[in-house]
């Protein structure tokens, strides 16, 4: 199983589809288009967020959908997750640090996550991902990619500082908090897998090589 992670809009879905095509496997997509809470999370003002608790509800929703996805993905070889349950805690932490998720909500969230991870660790057919492909880029590239994607609820200028806060701590989360598998870092400042076939070929080659090395280490 391969996890593709990184900032909002950075190109996770395109990279995940590229990898899955090469490996003849399936992509498990992040629940976005059918997510009833995500547009509310992005468009609500501070008072509505405080009253409706959208950040907490959104993290619970993602936790539930990613838990279901990772259990199904583990059943077959080389499935690809377009973001995974391993990243969810970071988003919850950022929203807690911003005061949008309360300390009580964070304790409830972390308790649920802990129990889910225990169940994942106890699955008889797999113990951990084989590889995490981390897509990183400068903040200007992130904002450009979010703009290109064109989702209306992501475009508000008031969201820029939220994106910056997420971006500023992402590398630290990968270095200090992610330990489930090897990590392959792809520099998205110089990578366009959609419009540049050479970039796509390079990314596939790097992923296949990193996956082979990770499997050798497990033997």
Beta strands, then each sheet from edge to edge (+ up, - down):
strand 1: 2-6
strand 2: 27-28
strand 3: 80-82
strand 4: 131-136
strand 5: 182-187
sheet 1: 2+ 3+ 1+ 4+ 5+
end
